[in-house]
Amino acid sequence: VDFDSIVENIQDLNSLVEEGISQVEHTARGARLRRPEPLPLTLYQDGIVVGHGAFRPYQHPATQQCLQDIMDGYFPSELQPRYPDGV
């Protein structure tokens, strides 16, 4: 696993979503500005943890797909159902 390339690609993806930009959140009494919550990705020697999820070894197909998406310059496709507007 090329950790340097993964971190570099994640930084590129983060710059695409313009970190720190607030979003409008509608409330019962109107609306307010909300900063999007970051989704941490923790890299270990033998696997990853996405958000507060379970440890996933690099040999697992879903982990390999997640990292391949990042290496290809895309946000992991597994995040799309939970974050349809991006993360």
C-alpha positions in Angstrom: 0.0 0.0 0.0 1.4 3.4 -1.1 0.5 5.5 1.9 2.0 8.7 0.5 -0.1 8.4 -2.7 -3.3 7.7 -0.7 -2.7 10.8 1.5 -1.9 13.0 -1.5 -5.0 11.9 -3.3 -7.2 12.5 -0.2 -5.7 16.0 0.1 -6.6 16.6 -3.5 -10.2 15.4 -2.9 -10.5 17.5 0.2 -9.5 20.6 -1.8 -12.2 19.9 -4.3 -14.9 20.2 -1.7 -13.5 23.4 -0.4 -13.1 22.6 3.3 -14.7 25.1 5.6 -17.6 26.0 3.4 -20.8 26.2 5.3 -24.1 24.6 4.1 -27.6 25.8 4.8 -29.5 23.5 7.2 -33.2 24.0 7.4 -34.7 24.0 10.9 -38.3 24.2 12.3 -37.8 27.9 12.9 -35.9 28.8 9.7 -32.4 27.9 8.7 -28.8 28.1 9.9 -25.4 27.7 8.5 -23.7 24.4 9.3 -20.2 23.2 8.6 -20.0 19.7 7.2 -18.6 17.1 9.5 -15.3 15.6 8.3 -15.2 11.8 7.8 -11.9 10.5 9.1 -10.0 7.8 7.3 -7.4 6.0 9.5 -4.7 4.1 7.7 -3.0 1.2 9.5 -0.2 -1.1 8.4 -2.7 -3.9 7.8 -6.0 -2.1 7.1 -8.2 1.0 7.4 -11.1 2.4 9.5 -13.6 4.7 7.7 -15.3 7.1 10.0 -16.2 5.3 13.3 -16.7 2.0 11.5 -15.1 -1.4 12.0 -11.5 -2.2 11.1 -11.2 -3.4 7.5 -8.1 -5.4 6.4 -6.5 -4.5 3.1 -7.3 -7.9 1.7 -11.1 -7.3 2.0 -12.6 -6.6 -1.5 -14.6 -3.6 -0.2 -11.4 -2.1 1.3 -9.6 -2.6 -2.0 -12.4 -0.9 -3.9 -12.4 2.0 -1.5 -8.7 2.6 -1.9 -8.9 2.1 -5.6 -11.5 4.8 -5.9 -9.3 7.2 -3.9 -6.2 6.3 -6.1 -8.3 6.9 -9.2 -9.1 10.4 -7.9 -12.7 9.8 -6.8 -14.5 9.7 -3.4 -15.1 6.1 -2.4 -18.3 4.9 -4.1 -19.4 3.2 -0.9 -20.0 6.7 0.6 -22.5 7.8 -2.0 -25.7 6.3 -0.4 -24.9 7.9 2.9 -23.6 11.2 1.5 -25.4 11.8 -1.8 -24.3 15.5 -1.8 -20.7 14.7 -1.1 -18.6 14.3 2.1 
